[in-house]
């Protein structure tokens, strides 16, 4: 991993920012290194940033409770959140990207942003390796998490099993 991307977040940010294109929309998740924003600025990208242009709120159990995206310049929200085992940041990035595509293709007006259809799609999605439960006499999960954010998410998920009396 380090051979390809570098050994610190700033270097990794430079490598990952290689997908950005001049004068295009950049949907940015939370906690990105400054190097990503320096590159997006140098490319005059139109940035949509988590917590500013789209976001979410969590309930007392740290589960996604409400989400909102920017669509055609308006904030559109929904409390019907997908039951997908993915960190909220990732779900919201995907939803904001979808709203950008809808806007560019002029597929819908803001009153009709398809949260319900998208929720159905997310609920029917399967992500092998992301909190994947395998057959065993006890709950066993496989997870591809490979960075601090993924480790925090996995830890929060496993705490629910610890609270239910399982050894974690």
C-alpha positions in Angstrom: 0.0 0.0 0.0 2.7 2.5 1.0 4.7 1.6 -2.1 1.9 2.8 -4.3 0.4 5.7 -2.3 3.0 6.9 0.1 3.6 6.6 3.8 1.6 9.6 5.2 -1.8 11.1 4.6 -0.5 14.1 2.7 1.3 11.8 0.2 -1.7 9.5 -0.1 -3.9 12.6 -0.7 -1.7 13.7 -3.6 -2.0 10.3 -5.2 -5.7 9.9 -4.7 -6.3 13.5 -6.0 -5.0 12.3 -9.3 -8.6 11.4 -10.3 -9.6 15.1 -10.1 -10.2 17.0 -13.4 -10.0 20.7 -14.1 -13.2 22.7 -13.7 -15.2 19.6 -12.6 -17.3 18.9 -9.4 -15.3 17.2 -6.6 -17.5 15.5 -3.9 -15.2 15.5 -0.8 -15.8 13.3 2.2 -14.8 14.3 5.7 -11.3 14.4 7.1 -9.4 14.6 3.9 -5.7 15.8 4.0 -5.0 19.4 2.9 -3.1 18.1 -0.1 -6.4 17.0 -1.7 -7.9 20.5 -1.3 -4.7 22.2 -2.6 -4.9 20.1 -5.8 -8.6 20.6 -6.2 -8.1 24.4 -5.8 -5.3 24.4 -8.4 -7.6 22.6 -10.8 -10.5 25.0 -10.1 -12.7 22.2 -9.0 -16.2 23.0 -7.8 -16.0 21.3 -4.3 -19.0 19.7 -2.5 -17.7 19.1 1.0 -19.2 16.8 3.7 -20.6 18.8 6.5 -21.0 21.9 4.4 -22.8 20.8 1.2 -24.1 17.5 2.4 -24.2 15.7 5.7 -25.9 13.5 8.3 -26.7 13.2 11.9 -26.3 10.2 14.2 -28.6 8.9 16.9 -27.4 8.0 20.4 -26.3 4.6 19.2 -24.0 6.2 16.5 -26.3 5.0 13.8 -27.3 7.2 10.8 -30.5 9.0 11.7 -30.9 11.8 9.1 -29.1 12.7 5.9 -29.1 15.7 3.6 -27.6 16.5 0.2 -27.5 19.6 -2.0 -29.6 19.2 -5.2 -30.0 22.0 -7.7 -28.9 24.5 -5.0 -31.4 23.3 -2.4 -30.9 21.2 0.7 -32.9 18.0 0.4 -33.1 15.8 3.5 -34.5 12.4 4.5 -34.8 10.4 7.7 -35.3 7.2 5.8 -31.7 6.0 5.8 -30.3 2.9 4.1 -29.7 -0.2 6.1 -26.3 -0.7 4.4 -23.3 -1.5 6.6 -21.1 1.3 5.4 -19.9 4.4 7.2 -22.3 7.3 6.9 -19.5 9.4 5.2 -19.4 6.8 2.3 -23.2 6.6 2.0 -23.5 10.4 1.8 -20.7 10.8 -0.7 -22.5 8.3 -3.0 -25.8 10.2 -2.5 -24.2 13.5 -3.3 -22.5 12.1 -6.4 -25.9 10.8 -7.5 -27.5 14.2 -6.9 -24.7 15.8 -9.1 -25.4 13.3 -11.9 -29.1 13.9 -11.7 -28.5 17.6 -11.8 -26.1 17.4 -14.8 -28.5 15.1 -16.7 -31.5 17.1 -15.7 -33.3 13.9 -14.6 -35.3 15.4 -11.8 -36.3 18.5 -9.9 -35.5 19.0 -6.2 -39.0 18.0 -5.1 -38.4 14.6 -6.6 -34.9 13.7 -5.5 -35.3 9.9 -5.4 -34.3 9.1 -1.8 -36.8 6.3 -1.6 -35.7 4.6 -4.7 -32.1 5.1 -3.7 -32.8 3.6 -0.2 -34.3 0.6 -1.9 -31.2 0.2 -4.0 -28.8 0.6 -1.0 -30.9 -1.9 1.0 -30.6 -4.5 -1.7 -26.9 -3.9 -2.2 -24.3 -6.4 -1.0 -20.7 -5.5 -0.2 -18.7 -8.6 0.2 -15.9 -8.1 2.7 -17.6 -5.1 4.5 -18.9 -6.5 7.8 -19.7 -9.7 5.9 -21.3 -12.3 8.2 -20.1 -15.8 7.5 -21.7 -19.1 8.5 -20.4 -20.2 11.9 -21.8 -21.3 15.2 -21.0 -17.8 16.6 -21.3 -14.5 14.7 -18.1 -14.1 12.6 -17.6 -11.1 10.4 -15.1 -10.3 7.7 -14.1 -6.7 7.0 -11.7 -5.1 4.5 -11.1 -2.0 6.7 -7.6 -0.8 6.2 -7.4 2.7 7.6 -8.3 4.5 10.9 -11.8 5.5 9.8 -12.6 1.9 8.8 -11.2 0.7 12.1 -13.4 3.1 14.1 -16.4 2.0 12.1 -15.6 -1.7 12.7 -15.1 -1.0 16.4 -18.5 0.7 16.8 -20.2 -2.1 15.0 -18.5 -4.8 17.2 -19.4 -2.9 20.3 -23.1 -3.8 19.6 -22.1 -7.5 19.8 -20.1 -6.9 22.9 -23.1 -5.2 24.6 -25.2 -8.2 23.5 -22.9 -10.5 25.5 -20.6 -11.8 22.8 -16.8 -11.9 23.2 -15.2 -9.5 20.7 
